[in-house]
């Protein structure tokens, strides 16, 4: 007799993600793995103790995986002063004032989520913060987490004056006489952040579990945390993952990317080897290394092959920053690759993308193809000459689809300073796919929403959910929905080292999500309206909608 399954889904649709058989109507799970995928014959596995889920009108998919997220940071920030969900300066100030009044004993007022588009030139001032909190230091990171807004008291405590030089990897925005104006870019954020009381170990663990609940509610069964290490005054979140993995509280499958200290060189590699061994436990493993090669386009620190333009459309002397010397980068990546590390690059500008690909090519030349699955995240601008190199080198394109749409930050702070030719090369999802690149997808939360359905919506429509002006951002770079789904499931599972997840097949992990509708047969403009009803990891329900 055939042994009864623990869990059976019937009356599909079931989207398998398998190109040879994309649709089924039933699926069975025994233990943590899928045991059958098919149609009415699967119902023979229903026994007395089998849980049966009727899918009528609902869609079963492989669980989503996020290839680039900062879960602990996002979970901790959710308990601080939250400036997300608005772009109004008055609203920011009201929230900051209310938060300060509600926390009278808090030494520093901290939080995140303000948007560059809210301020002239993307530069908020210290005086604005002084108007609501004059007596305590205030330090607020922006939505992108590449800049921060500080009040006068915070700048004074950090000792920043007109004579303070800019760090090599950042910039202090200044008033006409050189006095720090209140906005800090990239590495300059650390000049103040080092003074901010860090969250405790207990707060980091609470933040992780808060983030896990949110991500599971969005259908996410696994992710790659893109920064494990100390960064700009923020403590290393690795202990939270290890504690959760050891206690069994970590229900997601998590790959950790160990932070590459760009102020050091190859001497840190033995430490990374030790940390990889120390931090791998249960569903958590730390086999990736994160190298941030450049900044972001909005503050002109993304590394470009040609200079940024000024407000008049003329070339400036600034082509952005390469945080790691490109020649040294090739050696570092070659050594990491030889040791079996995956390298997770932050690369936005076309020069940074080229430098990262050059490093991967050096590693491949020296070591051969080792299955290390190096990937480049963000890819805002990719030079056409480099598109085919992804497939040739086996470098994975890790895309953040939500950013590929017309919105004020793109239209006011990016396109005018890139110029038309370079602006037309932004987020080339379809071009990368046509060139044979493997696509993975992530959110970069808390930089942007972690909701995969919102990301799928933009990947397919190149418009933000709810957009009414009809403007499509570079429509030739749209993905079809099955391809976008593959990036959020099989592609990210591949990046995260889970070859037995991301598609629905017998023997694969039962990491699953149930949506309230079949988005593959509905209108493309309604993708983001779908909702997650259930999420399973290893056959266990980790989220059930109320």
N, C-alpha and C positions, 0 to 999 in steps of 0.2 A: 504494500500500500504506500501511496505517496504521503509523506508527513505533512500535516496541516501547517499552514503559515501562521505567523503571529499577527500579521497585518496585511489586509488586501484592499486595494483601491479598485472600484468597479465603475462601469458606465462612464468611462473617460470622456473627454479627451486626455490623453497622456502624450506629452511631447518628450520624446526620448533623447533628442540631441544626436541621435545616430543617423548619419547621412543615408545609410542603406535602408533604414526603416524609421522614419521620423515620427510616425503616429502609432499609438496603440490605444486600447480602451481599458486595460486592466493591468495591475502590477501587484506582485506579492513580495512580502518581506519576511524573512526569518532571521531572528537575531538582529545583527546590525547590517545585514546585506540583503540585496535584492535577489530573490530566488526565481522569479518568473516575470516576463513581460509579454503581453499578448492580448488576447481577447477573451471570449467566453470560457475558453478552456482553463484559464487561470482560476476561475471560480471553484474548480475542483479542489483547490487548496484551502478552501474555507472550512474550518472545523468548529467544534463547539466553543473553543476559547479564542477564536480568531476575531480580532477587531476588524470590522468592515467599514470602509469609508466610501459612501456613494458620492461620486464626482459629478453627477448630473448637472450640467451647466457650468462646471468649474474645471480649471486646468491644473494638471499635475506636471511639474517641471523638475529638472535637477535643481538642487539648492544653489542659490547664488553664492559666489565667492568674490570678495573684494581684494584686488591685487595691490591696493595702496591705500592704507587707512591709518589713522592714529587713534586707536580706540581708547587707550587709557587717557590720553590728553583730552579727547572729546568728552569722555565721561566725567573727568574732573572739572573741566570748564563748565559743564552743565550746572554745576553747583555754585559757580561764581557769577559775576555781573554779566548777564547775557545781553549782547547788543544785536543779535541776529534777528532776522525777520522784518527789519525796517532799514531805510536809508536816510531817515530824517534826523538832522542834527538836533533839533529840539527834543525829539523822542529819545535820542541817545542821552542827552543831558538829564532828562527827567528820570530815566532808568538809573543813571549813575548816582544822582542825588538820592533817589529812593533806596538804592542798595546801600549807600553809605549810611543813611539814617537807620536802616534796618540792622546794620552791623556796627554799632558805635564802638565796640571794643576791638574791631579788626584793625591791625596796625597799618596794613596796606589795602587799598581798594584795587582789586584785580579782576580781570575778565577778558572778554574777547568778542569779536564779531562785527566790528565797525567796518564799513565798506569805503574803499578809496573814492568811489564816485560821489560820496556825500560831501566832499570838501574840494575846494578850488585847487586843482593840481594834485589832488589826492593827499593833501597835507593839512591835517588838523593842527591846531595851535595849543600851546600850554595854557594860554589865557582862557580858552573855552573851558578847560577842566578846572582851572582856578575859580571860575565863576560858580561852580557847584560844590567843589571840595577844595578849599584853599589850605586847610590845616593838616591834611594827611597826604602821604604820597599816593598817587594814582598811576597805574601802569596797565594799559589795555592793548592787547595785540589785535591786529586787524584780521579781517576775514581770511586773508591768504597766509597769515602767520609769517610773513616776510617783513613786517614792519610793526612798530608799536607807537602808541600815543601816551605821552607822559606829561604830568603837570609840573609846575615849577618846583614844588617841594621834592618830587622824585628826582628831578634833574640836579637839584642842590645836594641831596643826600649822596648821589652818585659822583659828585664833584665835577660835573660837566660845566665848562665855561667856554667862552669864545676862544680860549687858547688850547682847548682839548682837540688833539688831532683825530681825524677819522681813522677807524681801524682799516686794515688792508682789505677786509671782506665786507665793508659796510659804509654807511654815510650818516652823519648827523645833519639833519636839515637845520638851517640857520636863518636868523633874522639878519637884516642888512649889516648890522655891526658885528656879526659873527656869533652872537649869543644863540645857544641852542633854542630852536623854535618850538620843540615839543614832539616832533616826529623823528623816529629813529628807523633806519633802513638796514635790513639784513644783519650783519655781524654787530652793528652798533647797538642793536637791541640788548645785547648781552651786557653792555656797560651799566644798564639800570637793572636788568633782569637778575643779575647776580645778587642783588640786595633783597629781592622779593622772597619772603619766607616760603620755602617749598612745601608742597603738600606732603603730609606724613605718609608713611607706608600704609597705614589703615585707610587714609583718604584715597591713595592710589588704587588699592584693592577695591574699595567701594566704587571708585570711578570705573574700573574695568567691568565690574559686574553690572553697573548701570548701563554702560555701553553695550555689553553683551545682550541685555534684555532688549535694548532698542534695535540692535542689528538683527537679532533673531526675529523680532516682530516685522522686519522688512524682508524676511525670507533668506537672510544671509546665514550660511552654515559654516563658513570659514573665511579667514582673511590673512593678509600679510600686513603686520604692523611695520610701518616704514621707518621707524626711528626708535631703536632701543639703545639708549645711552643718554648721557647728560648733554643738554643742548640749550644754549642761551639762558643759562640759569635754571632750566627745568631739570628736575631729577630724572634719573633713569627709571623707566616704568617696568623694567624686566622683573623686579621682585614681585610685582603684582601678578604677572603671568605665572611665574614659578609657584607662588603660593596657591593660586587658583588651580593650577594643574595638579599639584600634589594633593590638594584637598578634594578634588573631584568637582569643584565648582566651575571649572572651565569646561563648558559643554561644546564650544566651537572648536574647530581645528585651526590652529594658529601657527603661522610661520613668522619668525621675528627677524627683522633686518637690523643687524648690529651697526651702530653709527660709526662711520669713518671720521675720525678727528682730522679735519683738514689743516690744522696747525701742526700736525705731526706727519711722519712718513712711515716707511716700511717697518720701523721698530715696533709699531703697534700690532703687527700681524700675529706674533705669538700670543698676545693677550686675546685677540679675537678667537684664536684656536681654542684657548682655555675656556673662554666664555661660551663658545658653541657647545662644548662638552658639559659645562655646568648648567646650562639653561635648557637643555633638551629633556623633557619629561612628559610622558603621557601624550596628550593632544597638542603639546607645545614643543616646538623645536626652533632653534635659532641658527639656521644654516645659510643665511643671506647676510650680505654686507651692504649697507646703504652709503653711497657716495653722492653727495650733492655737488654737482659740477657747476651750476650757475644759479641765478636768482629768478626773478620774474620780469616780464616785459613792462608791467605798469610802472615800476620804479626804475626801469632802464638798467637792471642788473642781469637780465637774461643775456647769455653770451650769443652775439650775432656775428655773422660773417661780414656784415657791413654796418656802418654807423646808424644809430637812431637819428631820426629827424627832429628838428625843433618845431615850435608852434607855427613857424612860417613855412615849414616844409623843406628847410635846408638841412644838409647833413651836419651833424655835430661831430665832436671828437670822441664820442663815447660809443663803444660797441659792446658794452656790458662786461661782466666779470666771469672769468674762469677761476673757480675757487681752488681747484687743484691743477698744478702745472701739467699741461697736456702730455709732455714727455714723461714726467714722473708717473702720471696716471697709467700709461701703458705698462710700465713695470709693475706697479701695484696690482693691477688687474690680472696680469699674467701670473704673478705669484699667488694671488687669491684663488684663481682658477685651478692652478696646479694642486692646491690644497683642498679642492672640492667645494669651495664656496661659490654660491651664486652671488653675482653683483647686481644690485638694484640701484640704477642710476636715476638721479633727478636731472633731467635735461629738457629745458624748455626752448632755448634758442637754437637756431640751426648750427651755430658753431659748437655749442655744447653737445648737441646730438652727434655731430661729426667727430668730436673728440672722444665721446663715449664709444662710438662705433670703431674708431681707430684703436682704442684700447682693447675692445673685444677681438678685433682682428689680430692684434699682437698676441693675445692669449691663444687664439686658435692656431696661429702659425707656430707658436712655441710648443703647445701642449696637445694639439689636435682637438677634435670634437669630443668633449668629455661629459656632455649631458648636464652641464651646470646651469643652463636655462637663464642666462643673463638677460635682464630686461631694462628698457629705458622708459621711464614714466614721464608723462605730461606731453611731450612732443608737440608743443604749440606751433613751432615753425620748423619744418623739415625741408632742407634743400632738395630739389628734384634729383640731383645726382646721388643722393644717399638713400633713396627709397628702396632700391633693389638690394642694398647691402644688408638689410634686416634678414631677408630669407637666406641670402648667401652665407651669412655668418651665424645664423641661428639665433639672432638677437630678437627678443620678443618685444612687440610694441604694446606698452601698457598705457591705455588711453583713459582719460577722464572725460567722458562724453558731455557731462553737464556744462562744460565750459565752451562748447562749440555752438554758440548761439549769439544773436544780437541782444545785447543788454548794455546799460550805460557804461560799465567798466570797459567793455570791449569797444564800444563805439566812440567813447570820449577820451579814454586814457590809453588805448592800444593802437587801433587802426591809424589814427593821424600820425603817430610817431614811428610806425613801421613803413608807411608808404604803400601804395596800391599793389605793387608786385609782390612784396613780402607778405602783406596782409592776406593775399590770395592763397598763400601756402599754409594757412593755419589749420591745425587739427585735421590732417589729411587722411582720415580714416579709410575711405574707399580706395584712395591711391595706394596706401600701404597694403590693403587687402589684395588689390589687383597685382601688386608687386610680389605677392606670395608671403607676406609677413604673417606670422601668428599673432593674433590680437588677444590681449587680455584686458580686463576693464576694472577700474577702481573708482573711488569717490574722492579720496584725499580728505575725508571728513576728519576734523570739524571745519576744514576750509570750505567745503560745500556739502550739500545734503548727502547722506549715505544711502538714500533710497534708490535701489537699482531700477525700479520702474520709471522714476524720473529720468535716470540716465539713459535707459532704453528709449524713452520718448524722444530725447534730444538726439541720440545717435541716429534714429530713423527719420526724424522730422527736421533736424537742425533748427529747431525753434524751442524756446522754453515752454514748459507746460503752462497753459493758460494764456499764452501770447495771442494778441488779437490784431496786431498790425500786419500780419501776413508776410513779414520779411523772413526769408529763409537764408540762413548763413551758409554761403558756399554750397548750394544744393548738390553739386556734383560729388560732394564728399559724404553724402548720406549712405548709411548702411541699410540693407534689408533687415527685417526683424529677426529671421533665423540666424543671420550672421552676428547681429548684436547680442542675441541671447547666447550664442556660442562663446562670445568674448566674456560674458559675465558668468558663465558656467564652466565649460570645458577649458576655455583659454586660461581663466584665472586658476582653476584647479591644477592645470599643467604648470603654471608659474609657481604655485604653492607646493608643488611636489606630490600632488594627490592624483596619480594616474588612474586610480580606481574610483574616482568621483567625477562629477561634471557631465556625465551622460548616464542614462538609465538603461542598464544591461544586467543580466544575471551575473552575480559575483561581485558587482560594484557595491560600494557603500550606499546605504539607504539614506542619503542626504537629500532631502526633498522639500519642495514648497508647493502649496496649493493656493492658487489664485481664485478670486471670486468670479472670473470670467475667462473666456478663451481669447487672449489678446492676439493670437495668430490669425483669427478669422474676423476680428472686429476692426473698426476704423483705426488707422494709424494715429490719428489725432486724439484718440481716447486711451492710448496706452497708459499714460500716467494716472488715469482715473481708476485703474484696477487696484485691488487691495489684497494683501496677503491674509489668508484665513488660517493656515497652519504651516508650521515649519518643523521638520524632523532632522535630527542628526543621529546617524547610526540606528535608524528605526525608532528612536525615542522622540516623542513630541516635546519640543523645547519652546514652542509658542502655539497657542490656540486662541483665536480671536474670541472676544466675549460676545 
